[in-house]
């Protein structure tokens, strides 16, 4: 037997075996005691902040636009289009009530600016539920799922959510914000006095929880409203909520056009 040929064949087989191992990382990892693909964790398990509980709106800015219904034609601070202001100037609450549209000021864009309370809880491991006393409205924040193509427009639209994590040091607790993007909204009012938003409006929200030196818990909401039909630029507004004992002062109210 030609020993040179046998040696070459052995080297060739070893090379083939090495390539096959490199092409099969799962098998190699298994031999080294590595685990296979892990089951994705739920949004509830990976939350960057606990925003559940009952919160009351604390209105320290834009008081005259939020605590009471502004007078007709008062749209100061809104980067609206000419068409938006034309519609606002024609606002008629009696007409809205007659048409059964008294909730036009309680859609996802408008309701977060109204006085009242909101209650946040987990509907399931990947869905946050927000109930509001203003207009007895309910919003759902969906994690990890794309917006269905067949969703019908509603006052609260369809909201997709994700956790945004802050960079922390080793051993420090996880923290960050909640980002929510809402579309598929039924046309409504960003202010109850008829300032409109269209069906093409996009609402992006950032919820940030923080603790005050005295121990009070606060939720700051930054809202970015984009509407090519009724806004000349992105409208950015902030709202603040303070945590209160669970269900404290919980008294839902019906929508009102006035």
C-alpha positions as CSV (number, residue, x, y, z in Angstrom):
1,X,0.0,0.0,0.0
2,X,1.3,3.4,-0.9
3,X,1.5,5.2,2.5
4,X,1.7,8.6,0.9
5,X,-1.7,8.1,-0.8
6,X,-3.2,6.9,2.5
7,X,-1.8,9.9,4.3
8,X,-3.2,12.3,1.7
9,X,-6.6,10.7,2.0
10,X,-6.6,11.0,5.8
11,X,-5.7,14.7,5.6
12,X,-8.5,15.2,3.0
13,X,-11.1,13.5,5.2
14,X,-10.0,15.6,8.2
15,X,-10.4,18.8,6.2
16,X,-13.9,17.8,5.0
17,X,-14.9,16.9,8.6
18,X,-13.6,20.3,9.8
19,X,-15.6,22.2,7.1
20,X,-18.7,20.2,8.0
21,X,-18.3,21.1,11.7
22,X,-17.9,24.8,10.8
23,X,-21.1,24.6,8.7
24,X,-23.0,23.1,11.6
25,X,-22.6,25.5,14.5
26,X,-25.7,24.2,16.3
27,X,-24.1,20.7,16.6
28,X,-20.9,22.2,17.9
29,X,-22.6,24.3,20.5
30,X,-24.6,21.3,21.6
31,X,-21.4,19.4,22.3
32,X,-20.1,22.3,24.3
33,X,-23.2,22.5,26.5
34,X,-24.7,25.6,24.8
35,X,-28.5,25.9,24.9
36,X,-30.5,26.3,21.7
37,X,-32.8,29.2,20.7
38,X,-34.6,30.7,23.7
39,X,-38.3,31.5,24.0
40,X,-38.8,35.3,23.5
41,X,-39.6,37.1,26.7
42,X,-42.8,39.0,27.0
43,X,-43.2,42.7,27.2
44,X,-44.3,42.5,30.8
45,X,-41.2,40.5,31.8
46,X,-38.8,42.9,30.0
47,X,-40.5,46.2,31.0
48,X,-38.0,49.0,31.4
49,X,-40.4,50.8,33.8
50,X,-43.5,50.0,35.8
51,X,-46.1,52.5,34.8
52,X,-49.1,50.5,36.0
53,X,-51.5,52.0,38.6
54,X,-53.7,55.0,38.8
55,X,-52.5,58.5,37.7
56,X,-54.1,61.9,37.9
57,X,-53.4,64.6,35.4
58,X,-51.6,67.6,36.8
59,X,-52.4,70.6,34.6
60,X,-49.7,73.3,35.1
61,X,-49.5,74.5,31.5
62,X,-52.1,75.4,28.9
63,X,-54.7,75.6,31.7
64,X,-57.2,77.6,29.7
65,X,-57.1,75.0,26.8
66,X,-57.4,72.0,29.1
67,X,-59.4,72.6,32.2
68,X,-62.3,74.2,30.3
69,X,-63.4,74.1,26.6
70,X,-61.7,77.0,24.9
71,X,-63.8,79.6,23.2
72,X,-64.5,79.2,19.5
73,X,-61.6,80.3,17.3
74,X,-59.0,80.1,20.1
75,X,-56.3,77.9,18.6
76,X,-53.1,79.7,19.9
77,X,-50.1,77.5,19.9
78,X,-51.4,75.1,17.3
79,X,-49.2,74.9,14.2
80,X,-52.2,74.3,12.1
81,X,-52.9,74.8,8.4
82,X,-55.2,77.3,6.9
83,X,-57.8,74.5,6.3
84,X,-57.5,73.4,10.0
85,X,-58.3,76.9,11.2
86,X,-61.2,77.3,8.8
87,X,-62.7,74.1,10.3
88,X,-62.0,75.3,13.8
89,X,-63.8,78.5,13.1
90,X,-66.9,76.6,12.0
91,X,-67.0,74.4,15.2
92,X,-70.6,73.7,16.3
93,X,-70.9,71.5,19.4
94,X,-74.7,71.2,19.0
95,X,-74.1,69.8,15.5
96,X,-71.6,67.3,16.8
97,X,-74.1,66.1,19.5
98,X,-76.9,65.8,16.9
99,X,-74.6,63.7,14.7
100,X,-73.7,61.4,17.7
101,X,-70.1,62.6,17.5
102,X,-69.7,64.1,21.0
103,X,-66.6,62.0,21.5
104,X,-64.6,63.9,18.8
105,X,-62.5,65.6,21.5
106,X,-61.8,62.3,23.3
107,X,-59.7,60.5,20.7
108,X,-56.2,59.4,21.3
109,X,-54.7,62.8,20.5
110,X,-57.2,64.9,22.5
111,X,-58.1,62.7,25.5
112,X,-54.6,62.7,27.0
113,X,-54.8,66.5,27.4
114,X,-58.1,66.5,29.3
115,X,-58.4,66.6,33.1
116,X,-59.1,63.3,34.9
117,X,-57.5,60.1,35.8
118,X,-56.0,57.2,33.9
119,X,-55.5,53.6,35.1
120,X,-52.8,51.4,33.5
121,X,-52.7,47.6,33.8
122,X,-51.6,44.6,31.8
123,X,-54.4,43.1,29.7
124,X,-52.1,40.2,28.9
125,X,-48.3,39.7,28.8
126,X,-47.9,41.7,25.6
127,X,-50.7,44.3,25.9
128,X,-51.0,47.3,28.2
129,X,-54.4,48.7,28.8
130,X,-55.0,52.3,29.7
131,X,-58.5,53.3,30.9
132,X,-59.4,57.0,31.2
133,X,-62.1,58.7,33.2
134,X,-62.4,61.4,30.5
135,X,-65.1,60.1,28.1
136,X,-64.8,56.6,29.6
137,X,-62.2,55.8,26.9
138,X,-59.8,52.8,26.7
139,X,-56.5,52.5,24.9
140,X,-54.6,49.3,24.2
141,X,-50.8,49.3,23.6
142,X,-49.7,46.3,21.6
143,X,-46.1,45.0,21.9
144,X,-44.3,42.9,19.3
145,X,-47.0,42.7,16.7
146,X,-47.4,44.6,13.4
147,X,-50.5,46.7,12.9
148,X,-53.1,44.5,11.2
149,X,-54.0,45.7,7.7
150,X,-57.7,45.3,8.3
151,X,-58.1,47.5,11.4
152,X,-61.0,49.9,11.2
153,X,-60.4,53.5,12.4
154,X,-61.6,54.2,15.9
155,X,-61.3,57.1,18.3
156,X,-58.3,55.5,20.0
157,X,-56.8,54.0,16.8
158,X,-54.3,51.2,16.8
159,X,-51.2,51.6,19.1
160,X,-48.0,49.7,18.8
161,X,-45.6,49.9,21.7
162,X,-42.0,49.1,22.6
163,X,-39.6,49.6,25.5
164,X,-36.7,51.9,25.1
165,X,-33.8,51.1,27.4
166,X,-31.4,53.5,29.0
167,X,-27.7,52.6,29.3
168,X,-27.0,51.6,32.9
169,X,-23.9,50.3,34.8
170,X,-23.4,46.7,35.6
171,X,-25.6,45.5,38.4
172,X,-27.9,48.6,38.1
173,X,-31.7,47.9,37.6
174,X,-33.1,48.2,34.1
175,X,-34.8,51.5,33.3
176,X,-36.0,53.4,30.3
177,X,-39.2,54.7,28.6
178,X,-42.2,53.4,26.8
179,X,-42.7,54.5,23.2
180,X,-46.1,54.2,21.6
181,X,-47.1,54.9,18.0
182,X,-50.8,55.3,17.2
183,X,-52.4,55.4,13.7
184,X,-55.8,54.4,12.3
185,X,-57.5,57.1,14.3
186,X,-61.0,58.3,13.5
187,X,-60.8,62.0,12.6
188,X,-61.4,64.1,15.8
189,X,-60.3,67.2,17.7
190,X,-57.0,67.8,19.3
191,X,-58.7,70.5,21.3
192,X,-62.4,70.3,22.2
193,X,-63.2,73.6,20.5
194,X,-63.0,72.0,17.0
195,X,-59.2,72.1,16.2
196,X,-59.1,69.0,13.9
197,X,-56.8,66.1,13.2
198,X,-57.3,63.9,10.2
199,X,-57.5,60.1,9.6
200,X,-53.9,60.3,8.4
201,X,-52.6,61.7,11.7
202,X,-49.7,59.9,13.4
203,X,-49.3,60.2,17.2
204,X,-45.9,59.2,18.8
205,X,-45.8,59.2,22.6
206,X,-43.0,58.8,25.1
207,X,-43.9,57.8,28.7
208,X,-41.2,58.5,31.3
209,X,-41.6,57.6,35.0
210,X,-39.6,59.4,37.6
211,X,-39.5,59.8,41.4
212,X,-39.5,63.2,43.1
213,X,-37.3,63.8,46.2
214,X,-40.3,63.5,48.5
215,X,-41.2,60.1,47.0
216,X,-44.0,61.1,44.7
217,X,-44.1,59.2,41.5
218,X,-44.6,61.1,38.2
219,X,-45.3,60.1,34.7
220,X,-44.2,62.6,32.0
221,X,-45.7,62.2,28.5
222,X,-44.2,63.8,25.5
223,X,-46.5,63.7,22.4
224,X,-45.5,64.3,18.8
225,X,-48.4,64.8,16.5
226,X,-47.9,64.7,12.7
227,X,-50.7,65.4,10.3
228,X,-49.9,66.4,6.7
229,X,-53.5,67.6,6.2
230,X,-54.0,69.9,9.2
231,X,-50.6,70.6,10.7
232,X,-47.8,72.7,9.1
233,X,-45.2,71.0,11.2
234,X,-44.8,68.4,14.0
235,X,-46.7,69.6,17.1
236,X,-44.9,68.6,20.3
237,X,-46.6,68.9,23.6
238,X,-46.0,67.6,27.2
239,X,-48.4,66.4,29.8
240,X,-47.8,65.3,33.4
241,X,-49.5,62.8,35.7
242,X,-49.0,62.0,39.4
243,X,-49.5,58.6,40.8
244,X,-52.3,58.2,43.4
245,X,-53.5,55.1,45.4
246,X,-55.1,52.5,43.2
247,X,-58.6,53.6,41.9
248,X,-58.5,56.7,44.1
249,X,-61.1,59.2,42.8
250,X,-62.1,56.9,40.0
251,X,-65.2,58.3,38.4
252,X,-65.6,57.9,34.6
253,X,-67.5,60.6,32.7
254,X,-69.4,60.5,29.4
255,X,-68.1,62.3,26.4
256,X,-69.4,65.9,26.0
257,X,-69.2,68.1,22.9
258,X,-69.3,71.3,25.0
